[in-house]
Amino acid sequence: MKIIISGASGRMGRELIKKALINNNFEIIGATVKTDSEYLNQDIGDLVGVKNTGIKISSDILHLAKDADGILDFTNPLTSIENSIVAAQTRIVHVIGTTGFTADQQEKILLAAMHAKIIQSGNMSLGVNLLSELTRRAAETLNKNFDIEIIEMHHKKKIDAPSGTALLLGKSAAIGRKIDFDKNAIYNRNNITGEREINSIGFATLRGGSIIGEHDVIFSGDGETIKLSHSASDRGIFAQGALTAALWAKHKNPGLYSMLDVLDLK
């Protein structure tokens, strides 16, 4: 599968390069960065400590996409939307690991999925997506007297909050509880808040150090508490998940898919 890695100089871009270079199912035909990046025109091997690969870093993804089967993308919402348009124009796969989209931006991705094969997830790991399904089942099984809280912690350089994974878990809980997520999500508590409302889904966000990602989903009832947890110690799990998603989608019809589709967890 011929792929382009968007945001090649970022943490996840480098992980994708490492994984794809040693995976016989993939050929990296291009990698992109911003037009003002110091890495522009360098060899992708320079990013990951590999000898000359012959693949130069570009800023022109549309030119590269003409010969590609897919784009792998952990960048930012604006860049991901631009990439989704390119994927739609060329009818290829677009794996989106970017988080922090607004409702309007998400609508643009949905429109692009009319022609592109888009896999979008707040987290690409097998463990987190299994946790998402377990969260849905727990919320469905436990009655409304079990309060739902989600705690997440990431490195100090993460720019969005709550994390895309935390939101993924919260939405799974809302589906299981058969409630409207947006109306029941609580992101901030300050001063006198009053009693906790039934069915509210609370979020706590922590930032510090170099922590890759830790998530806890807590169901707290009278006299008992159930906790579902996931801890990531290697970014490679997200890169591997993205590659798995790309290969899965190669021969699918255009549409918007999630990792639950890829892993057959729905």
KETORMAR-575831 format. One record per atom (N, C-alpha, C, O): y, x negated, z negated. Coordinates in pm, whole numbers, plus 50000, padded with zeros to 5 digits. Each point is the difference from the previous one (the first is absolute). Example, Ala and Ser with C-alpha at 12.3 -4.5 7.8 and 13.67 -1.06 7.14 Angstrom:
<atoms>
494314868149220;501195008950000;501204991050000;499984989649934;501075013950138;501194991849994;501095007749927;501114994949983;
</atoms>
This chain:
<atoms>
498814991650000;501195008450000;501244991250000;500154991349913;500735010750182;501214992050012;501115006149914;500395011550019;500114980649884;500955005549903;501304992049993;500054988150033;500995018949922;501304994049969;500225001749850;499755010649945;500724978949991;500315000749857;501515000449985;500694990150027;499825021249929;501445001749980;500374995549859;499275002549904;501884990950085;500394994749869;499124988249961;499544999049887;500244992150209;499024989249982;500334990749885;499094994449939;502195003750030;500374990249897;499955005549859;500164992549904;499615020550082;499925006049867;498674997249931;499094994350061;500815009749813;498764997649924;498785005950071;498994993350018;501145019450021;498865006650064;499814995350143;498884999550049;502204997050019;499874994750136;499154987450002;499154998250087;501094993149818;499234987649991;498545002749967;499104993550054;500675016249857;498625003549966;499275005650122;498824997050022;501875011150057;499395005550121;499654989050100;498945000450063;501954989949951;499734988850090;498754992549955;499134997050081;500795000049790;498854992849946;498695007350029;499044994150048;500955018949922;498775007850017;499635001750146;498834999050037;502185003750047;499715002550142;499544987550072;499175000850091;501334987649871;499624987550067;498534996649981;499404993250083;500015011649808;498594996849974;499075011850026;498814999449968;501745011450089;499205011950029;499765001050151;500945001450077;497824997849963;499664999950142;500295013250071;499965000650123;500335009949803;500325012950061;501435000650050;500385009550070;500444980449894;501435000750030;500514987650072;499534988949980;501475013650105;500754989250064;501485002849977;500525010350045;500164980849886;501445001549980;500694995850130;499934988350039;500735021150027;500704996450124;501504998449977;500744995950090;499715007449789;501424998549970;500305003249856;499235006849932;501904988250023;500485002749864;501525000750006;500634992550074;499955016349847;501445002050010;500714998549866;499435002349893;501844993850117;500904999149886;501375005250045;500185003550117;500774997149792;501365004150035;500654989550091;499604988350001;501405016050074;500644991050097;500704988249934;500204989750064;500175011649809;500704989149931;499074991849910;500474992049919;498225009950095;499054993149913;499904985150034;500074996150116;499774995949782;499834985650019;498654996750066;499804988950048;499305020849952;498664997650055;499885003650148;498944998050059;502115007349999;499985004050141;499624988150089;500544989049987;498515013550103;499514990150098;499084989349940;499554991150072;500175009849800;499044990749940;498575004950027;499805011650038;499234979849944;498605003750014;499555007649875;500404996649889;498785013850129;499585007849883;499204991649901;499945003149882;499464986350167;499254991349912;500884993649894;499524996849890;501765001250142;500924994049903;500175008749877;500334995049892;499435018050122;500175009449888;498844999549902;500155003449882;498704992350166;498795000849916;499274986649986;498874999549951;501794989950091;499394986849983;498834997250091;499054993249962;501025011950160;498944997950100;500584991750114;501185001250032;497984990550029;500464992050113;500455008950115;499685011950003;501024982550089;500615007250111;499065010350064;498924996650049;501525016249949;499185010850059;500435003350142;499265006550074;501944989149964;500535003350132;500675013650006;500435004350107;499675002649778;500615013349995;501384998749936;500114997049881;500935005350197;501374998649952;500525013249940;499665010850048;501144988049850;500585011849934;501185004950082;500864992250041;499185021049982;501005006250087;500785010749923;499695003149885;501325002550181;500715011649945;499925011850095;500585010649973;498714987750139;499915010550103;498635006649997;499094996050073;500775014149843;498695006449983;499645008850120;498815001650031;502185004050037;499705008550116;499334991950110;499055004850063;501424983249961;499404991450102;498554996649964;499125000150086;500634996949787;498664996549954;499055012050007;498824998550032;501715013349936;499165012049989;499355004150131;499005007149999;501554988550113;499445003650130;498584994850018;499225005450078;500454983949849;498674994050013;499175001649872;498944993949987;501535014349919;499355001149869;499215012949985;500225009850071;498854989849834;499275012149960;500575006049872;499755011649969;501014980349956;500515005349875;501074991349935;500114988050028;500675018449886;501044993349920;499645001649853;499715011149956;500294978049969;499785000549855;501324997249932;500664990150031;499745018549877;501395000849960;500175002149850;499765011049949;500654978549980;500445001149860;501424994649997;500214988449963;500775019750074;501374995150013;500965008049913;500024998649878;500785009850185;500955008849932;500095012850080;499635000150118;500865010849823;499995012850071;500654999950139;499455005650094;501724988049920;500685000150129;499194992650107;499875004850113;499594983749851;499184992550095;498725007550034;499585000250116;499825006049784;498765007550025;500235011750094;499165003050084;501975003649903;500315011050092;500174994750142;499495006050095;501224982849920;500154993950132;498634996350059;499745002150118;499404992549797;498654996350046;499195012350039;499214999450094;500975011649834;499265012250033;500415005550136;499175005750073;502094992749961;500485004450131;499384991450110;499595005150104;500354981749871;499354991050095;498535003650017;499485000250112;499855002649776;498585003750004;499815012950078;499025001550073;501905007949912;499915012650074;500214997850149;499315006050082;501644985449952;500284997350141;498824993350070;499755002450118;499534989349808;498904992550060;498635005849965;498974994950044;501025016049877;498765007349966;498994991349925;498805000650028;501694991549877;499104991149929;499935003549851;500635009549954;498594982849973;499825001949856;501194994149924;500544989650037;499875017449859;501054994849911;499555002149856;499925011349952;499794977749979;499615000649859;501244997449915;500624989450010;499755020549907;501224999149920;499664998549852;499475009349938;500834979050006;499854997949857;501335000249928;500064998349878;501015003850197;501345000949945;500145012449911;499375010350027;501444988849867;500255011649914;501515002249987;500804992050050;499585018849884;501415002849975;500695008350106;501224999550012;498025008350066;500585008350105;500695012449942;499545005849901;501574998250162;500625012849968;499265011050076;499174997250086;501145015349881;499365011250068;500335000050149;499135002950083;502104993849952;500404999550141;499274988850074;499585001850115;500274986849820;499284988850062;498535003450020;499404996550101;500035010349801;498605004050012;499805009750116;498974999850066;502015008649958;499935009450112;499974992550134;499335004250093;501404984849915;500014992050123;498644993650025;499554998950115;499794996949778;498664994350015;499035010750048;499134997350083;501015014749864;499145011050041;500185003150149;499045002950071;502204996349976;500265002350143;499374988950085;499455002850107;500644984849846;499414988850074;498485001550009;499394995750097;500025010449800;498545001649996;499505010250102;498795001750014;502105004850057;499575008850109;499444991750116;499225005050081;501194982349925;499554991350109;499334987149952;499194994150071;501145001649807;499414987949944;498905003649901;499935011249949;499214979150025;498945001749900;500494993249873;499874987849984;500695020049926;500664994349883;499155002049874;499595011149968;500154977949963;499365000649869;501034995749899;500464988650003;499905020449907;501044997249901;499445002249860;499375010249972;500874980249940;499535001449863;500904992149906;500484989250035;499735016249846;500744992649898;499224988349948;500564991349933;498155008250096;499164988749959;498794999550091;499375010250027;500304977950020;498924998350097;498674996049939;499024998450073;500914999949796;498764995149941;498985011149980;500355011649978;498384984750030;498915009449974;500095005449858;499855012049978;500394979149926;500035004149859;501065010349970;499745009749929;501474988250123;501095009449974;499735013550065;500285010449941;499194989550179;499735012850066;498865007649934;499995012349998;499064980449948;498985006649918;500635005549873;499685011149957;501234981249981;500725004849882;500795012750032;500085009149917;500514991350202;500755011850042;499115012550003;500395010749954;498414987750101;499085011350007;499505003849860;499855011949970;499894978449946;499595002949862;501115007249923;499745008849919;501504987250109;501145006749937;500085014650042;500235008849916;499574993750212;500025014050048;498915008149932;500255011249956;498554983250035;498895007449939;500225002349851;499685010749948;500864979249984;500275001649857;501065010749976;499865008349910;501204991550172;501065010049984;499495014050029;500445009849939;498624991250155;499425012950034;499095005149889;499945012049973;499354978849962;499025003749898;500635002949865;499625009549931;501354982250032;500635001549869;501085010850006;500745000850098;499345007449800;500965011150003;501424995149974;500234988249974;500725021050033;501424996649990;500404994849863;501124995249983;497995005749920;500314994449869;499874984849997;500384993649902;499085000750206;499964985450013;501244995450075;500165003150118;500714989749814;501234995050061;499694987750086;499134992049967;501615006750144;499764989250096;501174990249999;501155003850022;498544983549951;500994989350004;499484988550086;498814996749995;502074997350083;499644988750087;500884988149966;501235000850005;498144988149962;500714987749965;499694989550106;498834997850034;502204995750017;499784989450099;500854987849967;501125001349949;498344986850080;500754987649982;499804990950119;498884998150048;502244996150000;499974990850113;500924988149973;500734999749901;499224990750190;500834988049991;501495003550005;500385010850045;500434980149909;501435002549985;500765001250132;501155004550001;498234991750111;500695000750128;499745012950077;500555001950109;498645006949836;499735012850067;501275008449997;500665001049897;499695005050216;501325006550011;499965015249987;501065006149984;497765000250023;499955014649989;499245004249874;499114992949953;501265018549995;499355005349880;500115015349999;501035005450041;497925001549913;498674994749968;499344994150124;500445002250113;498524990449865;499294993850111;499385010650091;499765011349957;499974984950166;499335009150091;498645004149948;499555011350022;499794979649909;498695003249942;500135010349889;499205009349992;501814989049923;500215009749892;500265014050057;499495009949949;501314990750157;500285012950064;498735005850063;499775012149993;499424979250068;498725004350056;499145006549892;499415010550022;500524983249862;499205005249890;500585013149946;499275009349968;502054991150022;500645012349951;499775011850093;499775011249955;500294986250175;499775010750097;498555004549997;499715011850020;499374978949956;498595003749987;499795009049879;499245009750005;501444986949884;499915008449880;500555013950026;499445010049954;501674990850120;500605013050032;499075008450087;499895012149981;499454981450114;499055007350086;498865005449915;499605011650016;499894980049895;498915004649914;500405011349909;499215009149975;502004990449975;500515010349908;500545012250075;500315010349939;499804988550194;500515010850087;501435003849962;500335011749981;500524977950008;501405002049968;500864992550101;499504991250071;501775012149936;500954993250088;500414986749937;500564999749890;499154989350180;500284986949943;501484998049976;500404996049890;500445006750209;501434997349989;500655007849886;500944995149937;498575016950036;500585008249893;499534995949861;500615003849900;498324988550092;499424996649870;500054985149965;499644996249888;500804995450205;500084985649973;501204997049911;501115004950025;498684987149871;501064995949908;500114984850008;499084992849959;502055002350093;500164985650019;500814993349889;499864988049977;500975019649955;500864994249897;500015008649875;500075012350007;499864981249878;500175006949872;501034992449919;499894987949982;501115019149971;501084993449929;500655009849902;500145011950030;500264983149855;500655008149897;499095011549956;498794998349991;501785013349981;499225011449952;499455007650122;500765006550072;497964992549949;499395005950120;499375013649975;499685007350094;500144996149779;499275012349969;498504997750014;499564989050033;499685021349941;498554998850009;499554997650144;500675004050096;498214989749915;499414997450132;499555013350061;499355008149935;501014993950192;499615012450067;498564999450047;499514989450041;499805022049952;498625000850048;499974996750149;500855004450077;498144987849962;499764995950139;500974989450053;499904996250116;501024999049801;500864989250048;499174987250016;499044997749926;501354994150171;499334987250026;501024989149975;500944998350077;498884994249815;500974990049960;499714986350058;498844996350020;502214996150008;499874986550053;500744990149911;501115002749955;498274986050020;500644988949931;499884987750088;498914996550045;502214996849979;500054988650090;500364987349924;501004999649929;498184990150086;500234987149936;500094989350108;499275000550099;501614989749882;500174989150095;500104986749925;500684999149898;498634990650155;500124986949939;499044989850055;498895003450043;501534984149956;499124989050036;499465001050141;500705004150093;498044992249922;499364999550131;498835009750012;499134998250084;500865012249832;498895009550000;499875007050135;500975005650050;497854993950008;499785005850132;500005015249995;500635006450085;498704999549818;500005014649988;499025005049897;498814996850005;501695011149900;499165006349899;500385014749990;501185003449992;497815005350007;500255014449995;499055006849902;498794997450000;501765011149916;499225008149908;500365014750020;501185003650006;497815004850003;500205014550000;499425005349869;498814998349972;502045007949948;499595004449866;499995015349994;500995006550032;497884998949926;499875014349973;499895001549849;498984996249941;502045009249997;500055000749854;499925014449952;500905008050026;498034995249903;499825013549947;500034999849848;500284989749939;499455021650000;499975000949854;498734993249948;498905005150019;501284983549916;498884993249938;499244990550090;499064993549954;501315005450175;499304990650088;500894995950117;500855007750046;498934980350001;500774994550112;499044993150098;499104992749959;501115009850168;499214993850106;500944991350083;501075004450040;498524983149985;500844990750076;499204994650118;498894995049985;501725006050134;499454994050122;500914988550040;501225001750007;498214986650020;500824988150021;499574992050123;498845000350041;502144992550015;499714990350105;500944988249984;501195001849975;498274986250039;500804987949992;499694991250120;498834996950027;502204999050046;499834991350116;500354985749962;501064997449943;498044993350087;500244985949968;500124991450126;500194987949991;499685018450127;500044992550125;500555009050111;499425010650028;501684985450033;500585008150108;499085001150121;500185008750085;498844982649921;499075000350112;499275013350014;499595003650110;500255003949778;499305012850009;500795010150083;499415008450068;501924990749928;500825009150078;499974996250148;499975008650087;500034978349940;499914995450139;498665003950060;499945004650115;498994993649810;498675003650050;499915014950027;499405004350099;501205003749813;500025014450021;500755003950126;499585008950073;501554984449952;500805002950120;499234996550127;500065007350099;499224981649899;499194996250116;498875010150023;499705003650113;499685000749778;498955010150010;500545012950061;499355006250084;501864997649874;500635012250052;500314998750148;499805009450077;500704979049964;500344997950141;498765001350089;500045006650104;498894987149854;498775000450080;499455014250006;499515004350105;500565002949784;499535014049994;500775008850097;499425008850065;501884988849946;500865008950079;500014996850149;500515008050079;498954980649960;500144995450139;499575010550101;500675001750102;498255005449873;499495009850096;500215014549953;499365009250052;501534992649852;500315013649954;501065006350090;500664993250079;499505019849907;501065007150069;501324997849927;500004996849881;501145004950188;501294998949931;500075009549882;499435010950003;501274984949893;500145008349881;500414991649881;500054987750008;500245019049882;500364993249876;498815000649905;499575010749960;499914977650006;498834998849915;500364992549871;501064993949990;498045006849913;500174992549875;498764991649976;499025001050074;501024990749823;498844991949965;498845008849951;498844995850004;501465016149951;498915009249961;499185003750123;498795001849991;501874999350124;499285002350126;499174987850037;498825001350035;501784987149956;499334987550038;498754997849916;498954996050051;501185006649819;498904997349908;499095012149979;499074999649919;501215011450155;499205012249991;499925005349858;498935003749951;502234996549983;500055004849861;500555014249990;500065005549890;500335000550222;500555013549994;498875010149979;500265012049992;
</atoms>
